[in-house]
Amino acid sequence: MRRDIGRWRALANAAFALAVLALGGFGLYQVATRRWHVQPTFHVRVKFSTVSGLEAGHRVRLQGMDAGVVEQVVAPGKPGEPVELVMRLDQRLRHLVRSDAIARILAEGMVGARVVEIDPAARRIAVELPEGLKDLNRP
């Protein structure tokens, strides 16, 4: 028994299949590039003497949370000037990024992928150490 589906039904099926493929491709592109076009973001610029292998697309963390991506690495104008990073961060975390924040480039995991870690540095908790111990983070 042979059954024909008709011209309009075949056209509707093809259009539906193309729409599903286009939507899936767009979603895959968004995840792969971490562009976050649909999420409100803001830009932060920071300068480093060296970026040690950091490139556009690498992760940015704020207090260990995934906060955004490095959008652009701007080369210095003259030798010896710092390299500027342009980072795109999640708008919901804007209140945590202050002018006294500290940014560092760290190696992530055993492989050594680079990540920018931002420490808000707004309030430091003073901890009293028992006698005989010293804080290794302070000179």
Secondary structure, DSSP 8 states (H G I E B T S, - for coil): ------HHHHHHHHHHHHHHHHHHHHHHHHHHHT--TTS-EEEEEEEES--TT--TT-EEEETTEEEEEEEEEE--SSTTS-EEEEEEEEGGGGGG--TT-EEEEEEETTTTEEEEEEE--S--------TT---TT--
